Amino acid sequence: MTKIMNLILDEEGATAIEYGLIAALIAAGIVGATTALGDQVVTTFEYITTQMSDATATTTTP
């Protein structure tokens, strides 16, 4: 009977579940931020690539 009471009163499992939920929320936040910023980063690199290509195309070689 005491083993059952100890099992019921044990809070380690609840703590582990709480930590798991916190980790899941952090992961969801990271995924959301990366998705939101991903398009902006791609657009920025495409702009830089275009500008560098245009700059090298207009440069004349002696």
All heavy atoms as TSV, in Angstrom:
chain	resi	resn	atom	element	x	y	z
A	1	MET	N	N	0.812	-1.191	0.000
A	1	MET	CA	C	0.000	0.000	0.000
A	1	MET	C	C	0.861	1.263	0.000
A	1	MET	O	O	0.502	2.260	-0.622
A	1	MET	CB	C	-0.923	-0.046	1.225
A	1	MET	CG	C	-1.895	1.063	1.291
A	1	MET	SD	S	-3.074	0.898	-0.051
A	1	MET	CE	C	-4.261	2.056	0.411
A	2	THR	N	N	1.973	1.211	0.706
A	2	THR	CA	C	2.835	2.400	0.759
A	2	THR	C	C	3.477	2.666	-0.595
A	2	THR	O	O	3.722	3.819	-0.935
A	2	THR	CB	C	3.926	2.240	1.830
A	2	THR	OG1	O	4.680	1.068	1.542
A	2	THR	CG2	C	3.331	2.154	3.223
A	3	LYS	N	N	3.738	1.618	-1.364
A	3	LYS	CA	C	4.317	1.821	-2.694
A	3	LYS	C	C	3.332	2.544	-3.605
A	3	LYS	O	O	3.720	3.393	-4.403
A	3	LYS	CB	C	4.741	0.497	-3.310
A	3	LYS	CG	C	5.967	-0.095	-2.681
A	3	LYS	CD	C	6.450	-1.293	-3.439
A	3	LYS	CE	C	7.716	-1.828	-2.798
A	3	LYS	NZ	N	8.339	-2.862	-3.591
A	4	ILE	N	N	2.064	2.213	-3.493
A	4	ILE	CA	C	1.045	2.877	-4.307
A	4	ILE	C	C	0.922	4.340	-3.900
A	4	ILE	O	O	0.831	5.227	-4.748
A	4	ILE	CB	C	-0.310	2.147	-4.192
A	4	ILE	CG1	C	-0.193	0.745	-4.794
A	4	ILE	CG2	C	-1.414	2.936	-4.865
A	4	ILE	CD1	C	-1.409	-0.118	-4.589
A	5	MET	N	N	0.944	4.614	-2.615
A	5	MET	CA	C	0.861	5.996	-2.139
A	5	MET	C	C	2.085	6.793	-2.586
A	5	MET	O	O	1.959	7.959	-2.969
A	5	MET	CB	C	0.725	6.035	-0.610
A	5	MET	CG	C	-0.639	5.571	-0.113
A	5	MET	SD	S	-2.006	6.526	-0.801
A	5	MET	CE	C	-1.730	8.104	-0.075
A	6	ASN	N	N	3.252	6.169	-2.521
A	6	ASN	CA	C	4.462	6.857	-2.989
A	6	ASN	C	C	4.382	7.156	-4.477
A	6	ASN	O	O	4.814	8.212	-4.932
A	6	ASN	CB	C	5.704	6.014	-2.692
A	6	ASN	CG	C	6.059	6.006	-1.220
A	6	ASN	OD1	O	5.663	6.899	-0.481
A	6	ASN	ND2	N	6.794	4.978	-0.799
A	7	LEU	N	N	3.814	6.232	-5.238
A	7	LEU	CA	C	3.659	6.436	-6.676
A	7	LEU	C	C	2.690	7.577	-6.964
A	7	LEU	O	O	2.922	8.404	-7.842
A	7	LEU	CB	C	3.170	5.142	-7.335
A	7	LEU	CG	C	3.040	5.170	-8.855
A	7	LEU	CD1	C	4.411	5.414	-9.488
A	7	LEU	CD2	C	2.441	3.886	-9.364
A	8	ILE	N	N	1.621	7.666	-6.219
A	8	ILE	CA	C	0.628	8.730	-6.400
A	8	ILE	C	C	1.208	10.084	-6.010
A	8	ILE	O	O	0.980	11.097	-6.679
A	8	ILE	CB	C	-0.659	8.419	-5.601
A	8	ILE	CG1	C	-1.367	7.205	-6.198
A	8	ILE	CG2	C	-1.588	9.618	-5.559
A	8	ILE	CD1	C	-2.529	6.703	-5.368
A	9	LEU	N	N	1.970	10.126	-4.944
A	9	LEU	CA	C	2.528	11.386	-4.452
A	9	LEU	C	C	3.787	11.822	-5.208
A	9	LEU	O	O	4.232	12.955	-5.037
A	9	LEU	CB	C	2.825	11.274	-2.960
A	9	LEU	CG	C	1.604	11.042	-2.056
A	9	LEU	CD1	C	2.039	10.834	-0.613
A	9	LEU	CD2	C	0.641	12.208	-2.157
A	10	ASP	N	N	4.347	10.944	-6.010
A	10	ASP	CA	C	5.569	11.259	-6.741
A	10	ASP	C	C	5.268	12.296	-7.827
A	10	ASP	O	O	4.372	12.115	-8.638
A	10	ASP	CB	C	6.148	9.992	-7.376
A	10	ASP	CG	C	7.510	10.225	-7.982
A	10	ASP	OD1	O	8.143	11.254	-7.667
A	10	ASP	OD2	O	7.950	9.373	-8.780
A	11	GLU	N	N	6.025	13.403	-7.847
A	11	GLU	CA	C	5.794	14.471	-8.807
A	11	GLU	C	C	6.864	14.537	-9.894
A	11	GLU	O	O	6.865	15.465	-10.694
A	11	GLU	CB	C	5.710	15.808	-8.079
A	11	GLU	CG	C	4.509	15.909	-7.167
A	11	GLU	CD	C	4.392	17.276	-6.524
A	11	GLU	OE1	O	5.212	18.145	-6.858
A	11	GLU	OE2	O	3.493	17.454	-5.699
A	12	GLU	N	N	7.759	13.597	-9.936
A	12	GLU	CA	C	8.821	13.628	-10.939
A	12	GLU	C	C	8.271	13.485	-12.348
A	12	GLU	O	O	8.737	14.127	-13.272
A	12	GLU	CB	C	9.848	12.531	-10.662
A	12	GLU	CG	C	10.719	12.825	-9.456
A	12	GLU	CD	C	11.764	11.748	-9.239
A	12	GLU	OE1	O	12.061	11.006	-10.182
A	12	GLU	OE2	O	12.275	11.662	-8.117
A	13	GLY	N	N	7.265	12.664	-12.519
A	13	GLY	CA	C	6.663	12.494	-13.836
A	13	GLY	C	C	6.004	13.770	-14.321
A	13	GLY	O	O	6.099	14.145	-15.488
A	14	ALA	N	N	5.324	14.465	-13.417
A	14	ALA	CA	C	4.678	15.727	-13.786
A	14	ALA	C	C	5.719	16.760	-14.177
A	14	ALA	O	O	5.522	17.527	-15.131
A	14	ALA	CB	C	3.826	16.225	-12.627
A	15	THR	N	N	6.825	16.799	-13.483
A	15	THR	CA	C	7.892	17.736	-13.806
A	15	THR	C	C	8.477	17.429	-15.175
A	15	THR	O	O	8.736	18.339	-15.968
A	15	THR	CB	C	9.001	17.680	-12.733
A	15	THR	OG1	O	8.414	17.948	-11.462
A	15	THR	CG2	C	10.067	18.701	-13.005
A	16	ALA	N	N	8.661	16.165	-15.478
A	16	ALA	CA	C	9.198	15.781	-16.780
A	16	ALA	C	C	8.237	16.175	-17.898
A	16	ALA	O	O	8.670	16.657	-18.956
A	16	ALA	CB	C	9.457	14.271	-16.814
A	17	ILE	N	N	6.961	16.010	-17.667
A	17	ILE	CA	C	5.965	16.412	-18.677
A	17	ILE	C	C	5.983	17.920	-18.867
A	17	ILE	O	O	5.910	18.419	-19.991
A	17	ILE	CB	C	4.558	15.917	-18.268
A	17	ILE	CG1	C	4.498	14.395	-18.374
A	17	ILE	CG2	C	3.483	16.555	-19.121
A	17	ILE	CD1	C	3.238	13.780	-17.823
A	18	GLU	N	N	6.112	18.663	-17.779
A	18	GLU	CA	C	6.175	20.126	-17.884
A	18	GLU	C	C	7.400	20.556	-18.693
A	18	GLU	O	O	7.312	21.450	-19.541
A	18	GLU	CB	C	6.212	20.751	-16.494
A	18	GLU	CG	C	4.896	20.623	-15.746
A	18	GLU	CD	C	5.011	21.020	-14.286
A	18	GLU	OE1	O	6.135	21.315	-13.831
A	18	GLU	OE2	O	3.973	21.048	-13.603
A	19	TYR	N	N	8.539	19.950	-18.420
A	19	TYR	CA	C	9.747	20.279	-19.183
A	19	TYR	C	C	9.578	19.914	-20.656
A	19	TYR	O	O	10.033	20.621	-21.547
A	19	TYR	CB	C	10.978	19.577	-18.606
A	19	TYR	CG	C	11.507	20.221	-17.349
A	19	TYR	CD1	C	11.821	19.462	-16.226
A	19	TYR	CD2	C	11.702	21.595	-17.269
A	19	TYR	CE1	C	12.307	20.042	-15.073
A	19	TYR	CE2	C	12.181	22.185	-16.120
A	19	TYR	CZ	C	12.489	21.406	-15.028
A	19	TYR	OH	O	12.977	21.987	-13.883
A	20	GLY	N	N	8.912	18.807	-20.913
A	20	GLY	CA	C	8.649	18.411	-22.299
A	20	GLY	C	C	7.758	19.407	-23.014
A	20	GLY	O	O	7.989	19.748	-24.174
A	21	LEU	N	N	6.743	19.905	-22.322
A	21	LEU	CA	C	5.855	20.910	-22.914
A	21	LEU	C	C	6.600	22.221	-23.179
A	21	LEU	O	O	6.399	22.861	-24.216
A	21	LEU	CB	C	4.652	21.162	-22.001
A	21	LEU	CG	C	3.627	20.037	-21.927
A	21	LEU	CD1	C	2.592	20.338	-20.842
A	21	LEU	CD2	C	2.949	19.855	-23.265
A	22	ILE	N	N	7.451	22.618	-22.252
A	22	ILE	CA	C	8.243	23.836	-22.451
A	22	ILE	C	C	9.165	23.676	-23.653
A	22	ILE	O	O	9.281	24.575	-24.488
A	22	ILE	CB	C	9.040	24.175	-21.172
A	22	ILE	CG1	C	8.080	24.622	-20.070
A	22	ILE	CG2	C	10.082	25.254	-21.443
A	22	ILE	CD1	C	8.723	24.745	-18.705
A	23	ALA	N	N	9.811	22.523	-23.766
A	23	ALA	CA	C	10.700	22.277	-24.904
A	23	ALA	C	C	9.920	22.283	-26.220
A	23	ALA	O	O	10.398	22.821	-27.229
A	23	ALA	CB	C	11.424	20.940	-24.725
A	24	ALA	N	N	8.716	21.731	-26.214
A	24	ALA	CA	C	7.888	21.725	-27.421
A	24	ALA	C	C	7.477	23.137	-27.813
A	24	ALA	O	O	7.473	23.485	-29.001
A	24	ALA	CB	C	6.656	20.853	-27.204
A	25	LEU	N	N	7.143	23.977	-26.843
A	25	LEU	CA	C	6.783	25.364	-27.134
A	25	LEU	C	C	7.968	26.147	-27.686
A	25	LEU	O	O	7.826	26.950	-28.619
A	25	LEU	CB	C	6.230	26.041	-25.882
A	25	LEU	CG	C	4.840	25.596	-25.452
A	25	LEU	CD1	C	4.473	26.208	-24.095
A	25	LEU	CD2	C	3.814	25.985	-26.490
A	26	ILE	N	N	9.143	25.916	-27.132
A	26	ILE	CA	C	10.339	26.587	-27.639
A	26	ILE	C	C	10.625	26.140	-29.068
A	26	ILE	O	O	10.941	26.960	-29.938
A	26	ILE	CB	C	11.541	26.315	-26.710
A	26	ILE	CG1	C	11.339	27.041	-25.377
A	26	ILE	CG2	C	12.853	26.745	-27.357
A	26	ILE	CD1	C	12.356	26.683	-24.313
A	27	ALA	N	N	10.504	24.854	-29.327
A	27	ALA	CA	C	10.734	24.344	-30.683
A	27	ALA	C	C	9.727	24.931	-31.664
A	27	ALA	O	O	10.090	25.310	-32.779
A	27	ALA	CB	C	10.656	22.812	-30.687
A	28	ALA	N	N	8.471	25.031	-31.254
A	28	ALA	CA	C	7.450	25.620	-32.128
A	28	ALA	C	C	7.760	27.081	-32.410
A	28	ALA	O	O	7.575	27.566	-33.530
A	28	ALA	CB	C	6.073	25.481	-31.494
A	29	GLY	N	N	8.254	27.798	-31.415
A	29	GLY	CA	C	8.645	29.196	-31.606
A	29	GLY	C	C	9.803	29.335	-32.572
A	29	GLY	O	O	9.819	30.238	-33.422
A	30	ILE	N	N	10.779	28.447	-32.468
A	30	ILE	CA	C	11.923	28.483	-33.376
A	30	ILE	C	C	11.481	28.197	-34.806
A	30	ILE	O	O	11.903	28.869	-35.752
A	30	ILE	CB	C	13.019	27.492	-32.911
A	30	ILE	CG1	C	13.649	27.994	-31.616
A	30	ILE	CG2	C	14.062	27.275	-33.991
A	30	ILE	CD1	C	14.582	27.005	-30.958
A	31	VAL	N	N	10.623	27.198	-34.976
A	31	VAL	CA	C	10.132	26.865	-36.314
A	31	VAL	C	C	9.343	28.034	-36.898
A	31	VAL	O	O	9.507	28.403	-38.061
A	31	VAL	CB	C	9.269	25.574	-36.277
A	31	VAL	CG1	C	8.509	25.380	-37.573
A	31	VAL	CG2	C	10.149	24.367	-35.989
A	32	GLY	N	N	8.499	28.647	-36.086
A	32	GLY	CA	C	7.715	29.788	-36.552
A	32	GLY	C	C	8.584	30.968	-36.946
A	32	GLY	O	O	8.369	31.603	-37.985
A	33	ALA	N	N	9.588	31.266	-36.140
A	33	ALA	CA	C	10.474	32.391	-36.446
A	33	ALA	C	C	11.303	32.116	-37.693
A	33	ALA	O	O	11.503	33.004	-38.531
A	33	ALA	CB	C	11.393	32.663	-35.257
A	34	THR	N	N	11.781	30.890	-37.835
A	34	THR	CA	C	12.576	30.555	-39.016
A	34	THR	C	C	11.732	30.611	-40.281
A	34	THR	O	O	12.206	31.088	-41.310
A	34	THR	CB	C	13.164	29.139	-38.901
A	34	THR	OG1	O	13.548	28.886	-37.559
A	34	THR	CG2	C	14.382	28.984	-39.734
A	35	THR	N	N	10.512	30.163	-40.185
A	35	THR	CA	C	9.619	30.219	-41.342
A	35	THR	C	C	9.319	31.662	-41.721
A	35	THR	O	O	9.341	32.028	-42.897
A	35	THR	CB	C	8.310	29.473	-41.042
A	35	THR	OG1	O	8.616	28.130	-40.677
A	35	THR	CG2	C	7.385	29.477	-42.232
A	36	ALA	N	N	9.067	32.494	-40.724
A	36	ALA	CA	C	8.731	33.894	-40.988
A	36	ALA	C	C	9.921	34.656	-41.559
A	36	ALA	O	O	9.769	35.480	-42.458
A	36	ALA	CB	C	8.245	34.562	-39.704
A	37	LEU	N	N	11.107	34.388	-41.066
A	37	LEU	CA	C	12.289	35.120	-41.517
A	37	LEU	C	C	12.939	34.494	-42.738
A	37	LEU	O	O	13.738	35.143	-43.413
A	37	LEU	CB	C	13.314	35.206	-40.383
A	37	LEU	CG	C	12.888	36.039	-39.176
A	37	LEU	CD1	C	13.952	35.953	-38.088
A	37	LEU	CD2	C	12.641	37.477	-39.553
A	38	GLY	N	N	12.607	33.262	-43.040
A	38	GLY	CA	C	13.243	32.554	-44.146
A	38	GLY	C	C	13.064	33.250	-45.475
A	38	GLY	O	O	14.017	33.410	-46.246
A	39	ASP	N	N	11.852	33.705	-45.756
A	39	ASP	CA	C	11.584	34.381	-47.031
A	39	ASP	C	C	12.362	35.690	-47.134
A	39	ASP	O	O	12.866	36.046	-48.194
A	39	ASP	CB	C	10.091	34.646	-47.195
A	39	ASP	CG	C	9.302	33.360	-47.370
A	39	ASP	OD1	O	9.898	32.353	-47.816
A	39	ASP	OD2	O	8.091	33.366	-47.064
A	40	GLN	N	N	12.474	36.411	-46.036
A	40	GLN	CA	C	13.208	37.668	-46.044
A	40	GLN	C	C	14.694	37.427	-46.298
A	40	GLN	O	O	15.339	38.191	-47.022
A	40	GLN	CB	C	13.025	38.407	-44.728
A	40	GLN	CG	C	11.608	38.917	-44.531
A	40	GLN	CD	C	11.432	39.581	-43.179
A	40	GLN	OE1	O	12.316	39.518	-42.322
A	40	GLN	NE2	N	10.285	40.203	-42.967
A	41	VAL	N	N	15.246	36.381	-45.723
A	41	VAL	CA	C	16.659	36.074	-45.925
A	41	VAL	C	C	16.909	35.680	-47.380
A	41	VAL	O	O	17.882	36.137	-47.996
A	41	VAL	CB	C	17.114	34.952	-44.956
A	41	VAL	CG1	C	18.507	34.468	-45.289
A	41	VAL	CG2	C	17.046	35.429	-43.523
A	42	VAL	N	N	16.040	34.872	-47.948
A	42	VAL	CA	C	16.178	34.469	-49.345
A	42	VAL	C	C	16.096	35.688	-50.247
A	42	VAL	O	O	16.904	35.857	-51.176
A	42	VAL	CB	C	15.106	33.421	-49.728
A	42	VAL	CG1	C	15.057	33.203	-51.219
A	42	VAL	CG2	C	15.373	32.109	-49.012
A	43	THR	N	N	15.142	36.570	-49.998
A	43	THR	CA	C	14.989	37.782	-50.803
A	43	THR	C	C	16.234	38.654	-50.708
A	43	THR	O	O	16.705	39.195	-51.727
A	43	THR	CB	C	13.752	38.583	-50.340
A	43	THR	OG1	O	12.606	37.740	-50.429
A	43	THR	CG2	C	13.541	39.822	-51.172
A	44	THR	N	N	16.801	38.790	-49.539
A	44	THR	CA	C	18.003	39.602	-49.353
A	44	THR	C	C	19.175	39.019	-50.133
A	44	THR	O	O	19.898	39.760	-50.829
A	44	THR	CB	C	18.357	39.694	-47.854
A	44	THR	OG1	O	17.249	40.261	-47.158
A	44	THR	CG2	C	19.595	40.547	-47.639
A	45	PHE	N	N	19.382	37.718	-50.062
A	45	PHE	CA	C	20.492	37.102	-50.789
A	45	PHE	C	C	20.281	37.183	-52.300
A	45	PHE	O	O	21.240	37.365	-53.053
A	45	PHE	CB	C	20.699	35.653	-50.350
A	45	PHE	CG	C	21.496	35.537	-49.086
A	45	PHE	CD1	C	20.923	35.028	-47.933
A	45	PHE	CD2	C	22.830	35.925	-49.044
A	45	PHE	CE1	C	21.649	34.915	-46.766
A	45	PHE	CE2	C	23.571	35.812	-47.882
A	45	PHE	CZ	C	22.978	35.319	-46.738
A	46	GLU	N	N	19.042	37.055	-52.750
A	46	GLU	CA	C	18.777	37.194	-54.179
A	46	GLU	C	C	19.081	38.620	-54.643
A	46	GLU	O	O	19.636	38.825	-55.727
A	46	GLU	CB	C	17.326	36.825	-54.494
A	46	GLU	CG	C	17.061	35.340	-54.422
A	46	GLU	CD	C	15.584	34.988	-54.595
A	46	GLU	OE1	O	14.733	35.909	-54.591
A	46	GLU	OE2	O	15.305	33.787	-54.727
A	47	TYR	N	N	18.735	39.613	-53.843
A	47	TYR	CA	C	19.026	41.007	-54.173
A	47	TYR	C	C	20.537	41.231	-54.262
A	47	TYR	O	O	21.033	41.853	-55.194
A	47	TYR	CB	C	18.408	41.938	-53.125
A	47	TYR	CG	C	18.790	43.385	-53.310
A	47	TYR	CD1	C	18.197	44.151	-54.303
A	47	TYR	CD2	C	19.733	43.978	-52.476
A	47	TYR	CE1	C	18.550	45.474	-54.478
A	47	TYR	CE2	C	20.089	45.298	-52.643
A	47	TYR	CZ	C	19.490	46.051	-53.647
A	47	TYR	OH	O	19.845	47.361	-53.817
A	48	ILE	N	N	21.257	40.715	-53.282
A	48	ILE	CA	C	22.721	40.872	-53.284
A	48	ILE	C	C	23.325	40.191	-54.500
A	48	ILE	O	O	24.214	40.746	-55.163
A	48	ILE	CB	C	23.323	40.315	-51.973
A	48	ILE	CG1	C	22.896	41.188	-50.794
A	48	ILE	CG2	C	24.837	40.214	-52.057
A	48	ILE	CD1	C	23.219	40.600	-49.436
A	49	THR	N	N	22.850	39.009	-54.832
A	49	THR	CA	C	23.360	38.289	-55.999
A	49	THR	C	C	23.108	39.072	-57.278
A	49	THR	O	O	23.993	39.196	-58.134
A	49	THR	CB	C	22.687	36.901	-56.105
A	49	THR	OG1	O	22.932	36.176	-54.904
A	49	THR	CG2	C	23.211	36.121	-57.289
A	50	THR	N	N	21.914	39.639	-57.404
A	50	THR	CA	C	21.581	40.426	-58.595
A	50	THR	C	C	22.472	41.660	-58.688
A	50	THR	O	O	23.004	41.980	-59.768
A	50	THR	CB	C	20.096	40.851	-58.558
A	50	THR	OG1	O	19.298	39.678	-58.458
A	50	THR	CG2	C	19.715	41.636	-59.796
A	51	GLN	N	N	22.650	42.340	-57.579
A	51	GLN	CA	C	23.478	43.548	-57.583
A	51	GLN	C	C	24.931	43.223	-57.938
A	51	GLN	O	O	25.574	43.959	-58.688
A	51	GLN	CB	C	23.414	44.245	-56.219
A	51	GLN	CG	C	22.056	44.818	-55.888
A	51	GLN	CD	C	21.644	45.911	-56.860
A	51	GLN	OE1	O	22.425	46.792	-57.190
A	51	GLN	NE2	N	20.420	45.824	-57.337
A	52	MET	N	N	25.453	42.130	-57.422
A	52	MET	CA	C	26.835	41.747	-57.721
A	52	MET	C	C	26.970	41.330	-59.187
A	52	MET	O	O	27.968	41.655	-59.834
A	52	MET	CB	C	27.291	40.631	-56.784
A	52	MET	CG	C	27.444	41.097	-55.349
A	52	MET	SD	S	27.924	39.782	-54.230
A	52	MET	CE	C	29.595	39.509	-54.741
A	53	SER	N	N	25.976	40.626	-59.711
A	53	SER	CA	C	26.012	40.220	-61.119
A	53	SER	C	C	25.965	41.441	-62.025
A	53	SER	O	O	26.706	41.527	-63.014
A	53	SER	CB	C	24.842	39.300	-61.443
A	53	SER	OG	O	24.950	38.106	-60.731
A	54	ASP	N	N	25.095	42.402	-61.702
A	54	ASP	CA	C	25.004	43.623	-62.500
A	54	ASP	C	C	26.303	44.429	-62.435
A	54	ASP	O	O	26.757	44.985	-63.426
A	54	ASP	CB	C	23.840	44.490	-62.029
A	54	ASP	CG	C	22.490	43.859	-62.336
A	54	ASP	OD1	O	22.436	42.897	-63.122
A	54	ASP	OD2	O	21.478	44.338	-61.757
A	55	ALA	N	N	26.909	44.477	-61.266
A	55	ALA	CA	C	28.143	45.238	-61.108
A	55	ALA	C	C	29.294	44.609	-61.884
A	55	ALA	O	O	30.099	45.315	-62.486
A	55	ALA	CB	C	28.515	45.329	-59.630
A	56	THR	N	N	29.363	43.291	-61.908
A	56	THR	CA	C	30.448	42.646	-62.649
A	56	THR	C	C	30.190	42.648	-64.142
A	56	THR	O	O	31.130	42.625	-64.943
A	56	THR	CB	C	30.673	41.193	-62.159
A	56	THR	OG1	O	29.450	40.469	-62.280
A	56	THR	CG2	C	31.144	41.180	-60.719
A	57	ALA	N	N	28.931	42.705	-64.567
A	57	ALA	CA	C	28.607	42.718	-66.003
A	57	ALA	C	C	28.927	44.061	-66.621
A	57	ALA	O	O	29.300	44.138	-67.800
A	57	ALA	CB	C	27.137	42.378	-66.195
A	58	THR	N	N	28.801	45.133	-65.854
A	58	THR	CA	C	29.056	46.468	-66.405
A	58	THR	C	C	30.515	46.876	-66.284
A	58	THR	O	O	30.911	47.891	-66.850
A	58	THR	CB	C	28.179	47.517	-65.680
A	58	THR	OG1	O	28.470	47.479	-64.280
A	58	THR	CG2	C	26.716	47.243	-65.929
A	59	THR	N	N	31.306	46.109	-65.601
A	59	THR	CA	C	32.720	46.441	-65.462
A	59	THR	C	C	33.445	46.059	-66.756
A	59	THR	O	O	33.291	44.954	-67.272
A	59	THR	CB	C	33.336	45.660	-64.283
A	59	THR	OG1	O	32.598	45.939	-63.101
A	59	THR	CG2	C	34.787	46.041	-64.082
A	60	THR	N	N	34.202	46.989	-67.272
A	60	THR	CA	C	34.957	46.717	-68.479
A	60	THR	C	C	36.360	46.293	-68.125
A	60	THR	O	O	36.958	46.800	-67.177
A	60	THR	CB	C	35.014	47.971	-69.384
A	60	THR	OG1	O	35.591	49.048	-68.645
A	60	THR	CG2	C	33.629	48.340	-69.854
A	61	THR	N	N	36.868	45.391	-68.883
A	61	THR	CA	C	38.242	44.938	-68.642
A	61	THR	C	C	39.167	45.623	-69.651
A	61	THR	O	O	38.825	45.760	-70.824
A	61	THR	CB	C	38.350	43.404	-68.798
A	61	THR	OG1	O	37.865	43.035	-70.070
A	61	THR	CG2	C	37.546	42.700	-67.730
A	62	PRO	N	N	40.343	46.065	-69.234
A	62	PRO	CA	C	41.273	46.743	-70.146
A	62	PRO	C	C	41.898	45.838	-71.157
A	62	PRO	O	O	41.982	44.711	-71.142
A	62	PRO	CB	C	42.336	47.338	-69.225
A	62	PRO	CG	C	42.121	46.776	-67.872
A	62	PRO	CD	C	40.823	46.049	-67.887
